[in-house]
C-alpha cells in the first residue's frame, strides 16, 4: 500500500524509481517477450513509482522493438548496456533513438571499462553520441572494485560521466566485500560522481539467500539494497569507511528506522531533503532481474 507515501515522504524519496528492471539478465534470464510483458505490467501497478528504467543490451534493440507495442501511453524509459565495442554501438543507438522517440527514450547507457584509457574512449564516443541522440541521457561506466579504483573514479569525474558498481552475481565469487564497496561509495561521494549498482540486490537487507532461482541453488551472502543506498546517504555526510562497512553488513532491520521525515540507522539520521538530494546526484538506482522481490521485501518491512 502506498497511499500514505506522499511526494515529500522520506520513504518515497528513498525508493522512488529505485529499481531498474533487468529481467533479461541472470538469474531470471527471461525472453524478450516475457521481460517486456512484465515491465508493462509493473508500469501499470500500484508500485510503479518505485520502478526505474527497462535495461537491455544494445545488441538486442531490434528484438525489443519487435516485442514492444508502439501504442504506449508514455514512452518507455531505457537503460542500454553497451558491448565491448562501444564505438560500433553508438551508430546503433543513434538510429534507434531517432526512430523510436515516440515510444522509447534512451535515458542511460552503461559501458564497462577497466582502465583510464578505456574511460577516455567512452567519453569521446559519448560526446559524439550526444550530437545525434535527442534528449538527455547519462553514461555509466562499470568499473572493477577489487583493487583500488581511485584513478578510474577520478577519470569518470573528470569526463562528467557516472559510475556503476557490480554488487553480486550468480556465483559467490561475484560479490565484492564490504570494504571494497564502502571504498567505492566513498570515492564516488568524494569526487561528486553519481553511481548506480547492479546484480545481487534483490533483497532489502544483508543476508544469506539463494544465488539463482534453481531449487537446488547454492546460497551466498548478499548485500541489501537498503544497506547500500542508506550507506550512500550517510557517505554524503562524511561517514567513515569502517562505519560504512558496518552499515553495509547490517542484518537487523530493527536498527533502521523509517519515517515520513527521515531515515535513521543506529542513532544516525538523515532528513527527507537530504535524501532527495542524494537520490538525484549520488545514488540513483540498482539493476535487478526482479521487481517483485524488492517490492515484497519492502512490504514485509512495512515500508510500502
N, C-alpha and C positions, 0 to 999 in steps of 0.2 A: 504494500500500500504506500502511495506517495502523496496523498492529499495534504498532509501536514508539512511537506517539504517545499516551502515557498522558495522563490528565486534567490533570496538572500540567506537562506538557511545554510549553516556551515556544512552540514552533511551533504546537501545537494551540491554545493560548490565543490566539495571534495570528489564526488562521484560522477558529476555531470560529464558526459562524453568520454568517460574514462576507458571504456573497453573497445578497442579496435578489433573488429571481428575477423578472425583469420581461420575460418573453418576449412579452407583448402589445405591447411598445413597440418602436419602430425601434431598430436596423435589422432585427431579427428580425421584428417585427410579425406574430406568429403569430395564428391564430384562437384563440378561447377554448377550443375543444375540444382543439386541439393543445397549447396552453400548459398547460392543466390536466393533460393526459396526461403531459407531460414532467415537470412538477413532481412528479406522483405517482411517476414512475419515479425521480427524484432522491431523493425521500424514502425510497425503499427501497434505494438504492445504498450501497456501502461508504463513500462520501464524504458521506453525508447529514449528518454532524456539521458540515460546512462550509457547509451550506445554511441560509439565513435565511428570511425571510418571502416569501409569494407576493404580488406587487404588482399591483394592479388599480384602475382608476378607479371611484369611487363610482357613476358613471353606468352601469357595466356589471355591477353586482351581481346583477341579475336573470339576466343571461346566464351569469354564473358559477354561480349556483345550479342552473341548468338543466344545466350541463355536469358538475357535481361529484356523484359518488355520495355520499349522506349516510351510507353504511355505511363509515366510516373507522375505522382502529384508534386514531387520536388526532386531535383537531381540527386542521384546517389553521390555520396562523398567517398572518394577513393584514396587509398594509400598504395602506391605502386612499388613493388620490390624489383629493383634493378638486378640484372645479371652480371656476370664477370666482365662483360664488355659494355660498360655504361655509355660509351661514345656511340655505339650502334643503337642502344636503347632510345637515345634521345630522338632519333628520327621516327621511331615507332610511337613514342609518346606524343610528339608534335602532331602527327597525323590523327591519332586517336582523339586528342583533346580538341582539335579543331572540328572534327565531325560529330563528336558526342556531347558537345557543350549543353545541349538541351536536356540530356538525361543522366549525365555523369560528369562530375567535376574532379579533376586531379588536385587534391589538397596537400598531398605529401608524396615524396619519393624517397625511398630508403635504399642505400647502397652500402656495401662493405668496403672497408679499407684497413690495411694493417700497417701502412707507412705514411709518413708526412707527404711524400711524393704522390702517393695514391690519393690523398685528400686534396692536394693541389689540382690534380687532374679532374677529380669530381667537381671541384669548384669551377673550373674552366668550362666543363661540359654543362654544368647547371646554369652558368651565365648565358651560354648560347641558347639553352632551352627556354629561359625566361623571355627571350626576344620574341618567340613564336607561339608560346602557350598562353592562352587567355586566362586571366585571373591570377591570384596569388597562390603560391604553393611553397611548402617548406621542404628542405632537403636534409634528411637524417643520414648520418654516417655511422654505421655499426662498427665499433672498434673492439678489439680484444682487451680484456681487463686482467688477465692472469699476471702479466708483467705491468709495471707502472705505465699507464697511458698518458702521462703528463704532456709529452710532446705532441701526441695526437689530439688531445683536447685543446691544447694551445693553438694548434693549426686550425682545428674546427672553428674556434673562436675568431681567429684572425680572418677567416674567409666568410664569416657570417652564416655558417651552417649550424646544424643541430646534431646532437649525438644520440646514439642508440646503444643500449646495452642488452646483451643476451643473458637472461637470468635463469635459464634452465634448458630443458630438452627432454628427450625420451630415454636418456641414459643418465645415471647418477653423475658420471664424469662431466656432464654438460653444465653443471651448476657451479658458478663461482662461489668462493667462500664469502662470509660476511665482511671480512676485512677488505677484500678486493672490491666488493660492491660499495662499501662505505667510501673507499678511496675515490671511486668513480663519481659518486654523488657529490662528494666534497669538491673535487676538481671542477665539475660542471658548475657548481654554485660559485666557486672562486673566480671562474673565468666568464661568468654570466652566459653560460651555454645551456640552452634548453634541451631536455632529453626526453626520450621515451624508452620503455622497456619492452622486451618480448620474451615469450616462452617461459613456462614453468610458474606462471602466476594465476592459475585458475582459482586458487583459494584465497580467502581474505587473510588468514593468519598462518604464520610459520608452523610447519608440522610435517609429519610423515604421511605421504599419500602415494597411491599407485602412479607409476610413471606413464602408463598408457591406459587405454580402455579395455585391453585384454583382461579377462577374468583372472588369468594367471600372471598378470604383470608383476614385475618387481616393484618394490616401494622405494621411495627416496625422500630425503628431507628437502622440502621446497620452501622458498620464500613466500610470504603472504603479500598480496598487493597492498593491504593496509599498512603493513610494516614498511614497505618500500616507499610508498607515497607520503606517509606521515614522516618518515625519516627525511625525505626531501624537503618537507615543510620546515622541519627543525634545522636542517642544514643551512637554510637561509638565515636562521637566527644565530648561527655560529656554533652549532652543536659539534663537539669534538668527535674524532673518529672512534675512540673507544666506546663512548656512549652511543654513538650511532650503530656500532656493531651490536651492542646490547639491544637496541631497539629493533634492528633487523632480525635478531634471533628471538624476539619476544613471542611466546606461545600462549600467554594467558590473556584472554580477552578482557578480564576484569581490570587489567592495568591500563586499558584505554577507556576514555570517556568521550562521548559524542553528544553535542547539544546543538541547538539552533545557532548559538553564538560562537562556538569554537570547538576545538578538538584538544584533548589532553592525553598525555602519556606519563605515568608515574610523577604526577605533580607539575609537569611542564605543559603549558597551554599556548595554543596559537589561535588567533582570532579569525572570524569569518572573513574579514577584509584581507588578512594576510594569506588566507587560503585562496581567495580569488586571485590575488596577485601571483602566488606560486604556481597555480594551475595554468596561468596564462604564459608564464615565461620561465618556469623552472622544470616542472614535471608534468608532461602533457597527457600521456596515455600509456596503456600497455596493450600489446597484441595478445589475443587469446583465441584458441580454436573453439572455445565455448563461450557463449554469452550467458547461458542459463546457470552454469556453475557459479560464476562470480555473483550473479544476482541472488541465487539461492543462499549463498554464504552470507551475504549482507542481510537478507531476510531473516536468517536464523539468528543473527546477532541483534535483531530488532532495529536495523538501520534503514529498512525500506518498508 
